[in-house]
């Protein structure tokens, strides 16, 4: 997500401007994710640094009277911080389905169908390799996801060579893909046996939040407090705790309660005052700035709660939560003994699922949708660019690693899966960048 640039940016020092431009860049989130992944891999594979990784095993939590919630730092990252990540993803999906690229049947058809193909084919390919292995057969959900931060970061490296329609389609496809992955995660990868009492309480809180939304309650602190309590009971229910983030996003109001008359009157009054001061010459500048600030506050009062949450959380997710997730989960030891008896089927399933299944599924389902006149190609976009975009869809990383942690219990299989995800995502990044560059023209 690009952050709004203002005229005040021009008054910043070169160092400040460089930093701000980095934060605002579409590719910056992917860059941070890549840096932290490399750091984690170095710590995992340099013997002198490996002891540092025990940091993630430190226990910490909350103790209040008879209440106690204790987890390792790794669990806090995967269960708590990633719930915020899922909350932000849920907000983005909700916005796109309401006013964005998925807001109508016509807009949503192509990316949703393409995402469906990009999930089915990788899962089938993985299953072909692992159907007969009870240890690895449950990992079919691993190659189904696309990492939107990496994919958008890679495509942004090509600048305006890539048609805007292809960029929009990739973004919408990744969002639809995230929605599908969340559903798969909730249904097929519970963390332990269901506790129906805890699940019932969580759903009751969710229903209360939906009622608040319906009644027009837009107090951010109410949704945050109820969201934290709901997260706790989802954690105790056996459904993965991160699903609480998605439920909270569904409940957050999309629209603000518009008091049209008072907003118009206030805006008109401020505009009239600004105009009067503008006729007063340069000395009125300070007073004009005060009025501009009042206009901004007037606009902020009308900003939907969903947009406030999304705007404030996006930089936190991009520059803290996802990098920390990479540091905690990408620390994989490259152990050649795991491949001593040949390439494991879990590695083959993940690699070919992401690198081959993704582009084939996305391209084929897109082609069928267009040929059946269910959807149209984006403007100025060609089929070869759709295929290149499908290759970039094979960048799994964040969600794939997340599912890998849930799909297996054997540490060797988990690490083999992570290594395979990293290799497959790197391969998809390089191939996608090369092919997209070949099929687009410099403008």
Secondary structure, 3 states (H helix, E strand, C coil): CCCCCCHHHHHCCHHHHHHHHHHHCCCHHHHHHHHHHHHHHHHHHCHHHHHHHHHHHCEEEEEECCEEEEEEHHHHHHHHHHHHHHHHHHHHHHHHHHHCCCCCHHHHHHHHHHHHHHHHHHHHHHHHHHCCCCCCHHHHHHHHCCCHHHHHHHHHCCHHHCCHHHHHHHHHHHHHHHHHHHHHHHHHCCCCCCCHHHHHHHHHHHHHHHHHHHCCCCCHHHHHHHHHHHHHHHHHHCCCCCHHHHHHHHHCCCCCCCCHHHHHHHHHHHHHHHHHHHCCCHHHHHHHHHHHHHHHHHHHCCCCHHHHHHHHHHHHHHHHHHHHHHHHHCCCCCCHHHHCCCCCHHHHHHHHHHHHHHHHHHHHHHHHHHHCCCCCCCCCCCHHHHHHHHHHCCCCHHHHHHHHHHHCCCHHHHHHHHHHHHHHHHHHHHHHHHHHHHCCCCC
